Amino acid sequence: MEIVRTVEALRGWSRAIRMQDETVGLVPTMGALHAGHASLMRAAAEQCGHVAVTIFVNPTQFGPQEDFDRYPRTFEADCMLAEREGARVVFAPPVEEMYPAGAATFVDVEGLSGRLDGASRPGHFRGVATVVAKLLIAAEADRAYFGQKDAAQVAVLRRMVRDLRIGTELVVCPIVREADGLALSSRNVYLSTDERRQALALSRAVKRVEAMAAGGERRAALLTEAARQTLASEPAVRVDYAELVEWATLEPVEIATAGTLFAVAAWVGATRLIDNAVMG
């Protein structure tokens, strides 16, 4: 496996492969890789002949009081995992490679970028859309792989790719969970033992909504109220949002239908976690 640091090197690698009529899969990450990321790499390796993994802690998607400085960085372990899961290249650029001095161009998906996570993290999706656009342009990949856990991000990126006519297909893979149901996240390492237990309220809320919907309850007001009751069973959990939305637009719905997204975000101690489910 090769480690490259420049857009020129990544693009050269990708073009050489695609000139041979082979496919390139891209797995964008911020590192601190876990089994959820590994599942994306496996999917990419199964569907594409060659896989590139990006490891870049993107400064523009963090707010002033957020955890950019302490975000977990485990580069050597990340490279070992990526190689084990079939990656041919790890793209790990310095900040100045992605944001050259004087850079003044950003991607803002209007409307979607202000909903769900975007409402409580102003500018977050602008940073996400900008860096992913840069990565897709740099890699010229046939497919790029993202996890459903970041469902709001997926909606923003799908719209961005459509609007900008970027040729890369976005592939969304299922949420990977711990045995007790907690959705895997690089930020789970922040949780104390007690907070780890309290965090299970998120997955319990998701399961309750899924069970009620499967039983025939489709009224969003009742489903979200049930979710909030479940979250309230852990007083230390502070809810950011718990909503049923149309996945493509992130707009609230009154009645859940097939494909409706239930999304939840909450603070557990100082750690913000997210989870979701797509209604059947």
Residue, then its C-alpha position, 0 to 999 in steps of 0.5 A: m500500500e502506498i501513502v501519498r500526500t499530494v492531489e497530483a499523486l492521487r490523481g495520477w494513481s487514479r488516472a493510470i488505473r482508469m486508463q486500463d478500464e478498471t474502477v476506483g473506489l474512494v473512502p473519505t475519512m478523518g481517520a481514527l478508523h474503526a469497524g464502520h470504516a472497515s465496512l466501507m473499505r470492504a464494500a469498495a474492495e468488493q465493487c471496485g478493482h482499486v481502493a483509495v482511503t483518505i485520512f484528513v481531519n478537515p478544519t473547515q467543518f469544525g466550529p470554534q468551540e469544537d474538538f478539532d485539536r483533540y480529535p483522535r489521530t491514529f495514523e499508523a493504526d489507520c494505515m494498518l487497518a486500511e491495508r488489511e481491508g484492501a486499500r491500495v492507496v492512503f491519501a493523507p494531505p497536509v492542510e495546505e495541500m487541501y486549502p492553499a494559501g489564499a483559497a477563497t472557494f467553498v461549496d455551500v448547499e443552500g437549504l440542506s446545510g442549515r438543517l439537522d446537524g447544520a442547524s446546531r453546527p453552523g458552517h459544518f456542512r459547508g466545510v464537509a461539502t467543500v472538502v468532499a468536493k475537493l476529494l472527489i475532484a482529486a481522486e476522480a473515483d468511480r464510486a465513493y463510500f459513506g456510512q448511513k450513520d452520517a445520514a444528514q451529511v449524505a443528503v447534503l453530498r448527494r445534492m452537491v454531486r447532483d448539482l455540480r454534475i460530479g461523475t462519482e457515484l455515492v454509495v451508502c453503507p449500513i450503520v455498524r453497531e457495537a454488540d449492545g447497539l451503540a453506533l460506531s463513532s470515532r468520538n466514542v473514545y471520549l465517553s467515560t464508562d458511565e457516559r458509554r452506558q448513557a449513550l445507549a439511549l440513542s440506539r434505544a430511541v431509534k429501535r423504539v421508533e422502528a418498532m412503532a413504525a413496523g407496528g403501524e404507527r406513522r404519525a411523526a409527532l407520536l414517533t418523535e415523542a416516544a423517542r424523546q421519552t426514551l432519551a429522557s430516561e437518561p437525564a444526563v443525555r441532552v437532546d439536540y434533535a429527534e426528527l422524522v424528515e424526508w431524507a433527500t431534503l431533510e425537511p420534517v414530515e407529518i407522516a412517515t412513509a417508506g424511506t423517511l429518515f428518523a434522525v437523532a443527535a444528543w450530547v452525552g457529557a461533552t460528546r455529541l453523538i448521532d444515530n438514525a434509521v430509515m423507515g421501511 
